[in-house]
Amino acid sequence: MSLESISIMDILNKNVKTAEQNQNILEISKIMFDNNIGSVVIVDNYESNNPVGVITERDIIRILSTTQLGNFQMPVSELMSHPIITLSSKSSILDAMKLMYERKIRRIIVLEENKFVGIVTEHDLFNILMKNKDLITIVSDTNFPIPQKDMYQEFTHHWFSNSYFK
């Protein structure tokens, strides 16, 4: 098994919470809280379900620290991270890992024939590596396209910030 042979469709989260771009940050925060999630994909509208941005917990902290309270009613389209970073459903988890590393992002929107099908997060990638120890050997190799120091930092971050010791 190699990282190139595992499709991102194998680890894709299809149950993605979305919100329309005209909703406000308080509505988005409620979606995150009610669903215990760290991000919401923003779509142009629910009918077409075309992703146009993402709001994350980190974005909300940034918005709270820099925005006046009256601006919380502003449409999320003015506050979301965009443009979105996408991959084709035909991509591998290696493609996702490299793109996340290069773009310094933690989630990727997955499209199939230009239609939104789900999201892959760095947490999803970490979980697949933890379930298959042979893959850990691959990512720790000196020839791996992501520097070992960066991979080690990501492993350490996930290992200690998740429930592995709880």
NORVENWO-V447829 format. One record per pair of residues at least 6 apart in sequence whose C-alpha atoms are under 7 Angstrom apart, sorted by the first residue. I is the first residue (numbers start at 1). J is the second residue. Records with the same first field share a line. If there is no record, write none. Layout:
BEGIN
I: J  J
END
This chain:
BEGIN
2: 135
3: 92  93  94
4: 92  93  94
5: 92
6: 92  93
7: 90  91  92  93
8: 89  91  92  93
9: 89
11: 124
12: 118  119  120
13: 118  119  120
14: 117  118  119
16: 118  119
17: 40  41
18: 40  41  42  43
19: 40  41  42  43
20: 42  43  44  45  46
21: 42  43  44  75  76  77
22: 75  76  77
23: 75  76
24: 72  73  74  75  76
25: 72  73  76
26: 72
32: 38  39  40
38: 56  57
39: 54  55  56  57
40: 54  55  56
41: 51  53  54  55
42: 51  52  53  54
43: 49  50  51  52  53
44: 50  51  52
50: 116
51: 116
52: 82  83  84
53: 80  81  82  83  84
54: 80  81  82
55: 80  81
85: 108  109
86: 108  109  110  111
87: 108  109  110  111
88: 110  111  112
89: 110  111  112
98: 146
100: 106
106: 121  122
107: 119  120  121  122
108: 119  120  121
109: 118  119  120
110: 116  117  118  119
111: 117
129: 135  136
140: 148
142: 148
END
